[in-house]
């Protein structure tokens, strides 16, 4: 059984914010946190790591380039 994890950034609306959950193994599974029994997306774990690294890099770049 996969262990699902939700981001700490998903606390909008009193903890009921719109978010996804991810379960990692050799495959990354992604689902809507509000619909745990609903559909899931699956990605090879290496692709998921590439995606999260690119997203993190992009987020850090936008923070460096934003006015203070």
C-alpha positions as a Markdown table, in Angstrom:
| # | Residue | x | y | z |
|---|---|---|---|---|
| 1 | Unk | 0.0 | 0.0 | 0.0 |
| 2 | Unk | 1.5 | 3.4 | -1.0 |
| 3 | Unk | 2.3 | 6.0 | 1.6 |
| 4 | Unk | 0.7 | 9.3 | 0.4 |
| 5 | Unk | 2.3 | 12.6 | 1.3 |
| 6 | Unk | 0.8 | 16.1 | 1.0 |
| 7 | Unk | 2.9 | 19.3 | 0.7 |
| 8 | Unk | 3.2 | 21.6 | 3.7 |
| 9 | Unk | 2.3 | 24.4 | 1.4 |
| 10 | Unk | -1.3 | 23.0 | 1.0 |
| 11 | Unk | -2.8 | 24.6 | 4.1 |
| 12 | Unk | -5.0 | 27.1 | 2.3 |
| 13 | Unk | -8.7 | 27.4 | 3.4 |
| 14 | Unk | -8.1 | 26.1 | 6.9 |
| 15 | Unk | -6.2 | 23.0 | 5.9 |
| 16 | Unk | -8.7 | 22.0 | 3.2 |
| 17 | Unk | -6.8 | 23.7 | 0.4 |
| 18 | Unk | -6.6 | 22.4 | -3.2 |
| 19 | Unk | -3.6 | 20.1 | -3.3 |
| 20 | Unk | -2.3 | 16.9 | -4.7 |
| 21 | Unk | -0.7 | 14.0 | -2.8 |
| 22 | Unk | 2.2 | 12.0 | -4.0 |
| 23 | Unk | 3.3 | 8.4 | -3.3 |
| 24 | Unk | 6.8 | 7.5 | -4.3 |
| 25 | Unk | 8.4 | 4.2 | -5.1 |
| 26 | Unk | 9.7 | 3.1 | -8.4 |
| 27 | Unk | 6.7 | 4.9 | -9.8 |
| 28 | Unk | 5.4 | 8.3 | -8.6 |
| 29 | Unk | 1.6 | 8.3 | -8.1 |
| 30 | Unk | -0.3 | 11.6 | -7.9 |
| 31 | Unk | -3.8 | 12.1 | -6.8 |
| 32 | Unk | -6.2 | 14.9 | -5.7 |
| 33 | Unk | -6.1 | 15.1 | -2.0 |
| 34 | Unk | -9.8 | 15.8 | -1.8 |
| 35 | Unk | -10.6 | 12.6 | -3.7 |
| 36 | Unk | -8.4 | 9.8 | -2.3 |
| 37 | Unk | -10.4 | 7.1 | -4.1 |
| 38 | Unk | -10.5 | 8.9 | -7.4 |
| 39 | Unk | -8.1 | 8.6 | -10.4 |
| 40 | Unk | -4.4 | 8.7 | -10.1 |
| 41 | Unk | -1.6 | 9.7 | -12.5 |
| 42 | Unk | 1.5 | 7.6 | -12.6 |
| 43 | Unk | 5.0 | 8.6 | -13.7 |
| 44 | Unk | 8.4 | 6.9 | -13.7 |
| 45 | Unk | 10.1 | 8.1 | -10.5 |
| 46 | Unk | 13.0 | 9.6 | -12.4 |
| 47 | Unk | 10.6 | 11.8 | -14.5 |
| 48 | Unk | 8.9 | 12.9 | -11.3 |
| 49 | Unk | 12.3 | 13.9 | -9.7 |
| 50 | Unk | 13.1 | 15.8 | -12.9 |
| 51 | Unk | 9.8 | 17.6 | -12.8 |
| 52 | Unk | 10.1 | 18.6 | -9.1 |
| 53 | Unk | 13.7 | 19.8 | -9.6 |
| 54 | Unk | 12.7 | 21.9 | -12.5 |
| 55 | Unk | 9.8 | 23.4 | -10.6 |
| 56 | Unk | 11.9 | 24.1 | -7.6 |
| 57 | Unk | 14.6 | 25.7 | -9.8 |
| 58 | Unk | 12.0 | 27.8 | -11.6 |
| 59 | Unk | 10.4 | 28.9 | -8.3 |
| 60 | Unk | 13.8 | 30.0 | -6.9 |
| 61 | Unk | 14.7 | 31.9 | -10.1 |
| 62 | Unk | 11.4 | 33.8 | -10.0 |
| 63 | Unk | 12.0 | 34.7 | -6.3 |
| 64 | Unk | 15.5 | 36.0 | -7.2 |
| 65 | Unk | 14.1 | 38.1 | -10.1 |
| 66 | Unk | 11.0 | 39.6 | -8.2 |
| 67 | Unk | 11.2 | 43.1 | -6.8 |
| 68 | Unk | 11.7 | 43.4 | -3.1 |
